[in-house]
């Protein structure tokens, strides 16, 4: 009887240590995932700031046909986050652009070029933040993979179930009270899926041409807009 009590006591202690280690390591992974989600939320906000610069640039297109030209020029995918920003009404949530020029046509061209330049550099900043998020995702995924290799839940349950102790005790403590189907479902429910940047609702940055390389095309577009919609252009110039 004394030996059985000792075995039961030691077995219960082993079970508690195994479970505590599992829960501790799992909680550490969960905290890392929570921090990653917080970082993703912050970067979504930076995407919105970059989108405002695109919205301002889009407002200079005046009409949908010129906006479509800009979409093609920048290679925006229809329905993407950036495409949505292109079609949002500009509400002046970013600074106005001031330039000096002898004619309104030249002034409009400079405003458009400066607007693109600010959008381009804001996108570069956003790309750095997005790449940092990708690195964090990779780091968390490595930890998730290591955790699930080191803590095979089915192996842990089988280990606990097969510990040498009286049958009645085995029914009371985690192990034998699970059917094979229940154990498989438990393993499925407790599995931690790897984190994909694509599932974080964070838009991928645009690969934009540099201001110098696209200057000619934008200047031509600005002149065409002014020639076709000069009166509307004059209303937005200050």
Secondary structure as GFF3:
##gff-version 3
##sequence-region A 1 238
A	DSSP	alpha_helix	2	59	.	.	.	ID=ss1
A	DSSP	alpha_helix	64	74	.	.	.	ID=ss2
A	DSSP	alpha_helix	81	87	.	.	.	ID=ss3
A	DSSP	alpha_helix	104	150	.	.	.	ID=ss4
A	DSSP	alpha_helix	153	161	.	.	.	ID=ss5
A	DSSP	alpha_helix	167	172	.	.	.	ID=ss6
A	DSSP	alpha_helix	180	190	.	.	.	ID=ss7
A	DSSP	three_ten_helix	197	200	.	.	.	ID=ss8
A	DSSP	alpha_helix	211	228	.	.	.	ID=ss9
A	DSSP	alpha_helix	230	236	.	.	.	ID=ss10
###
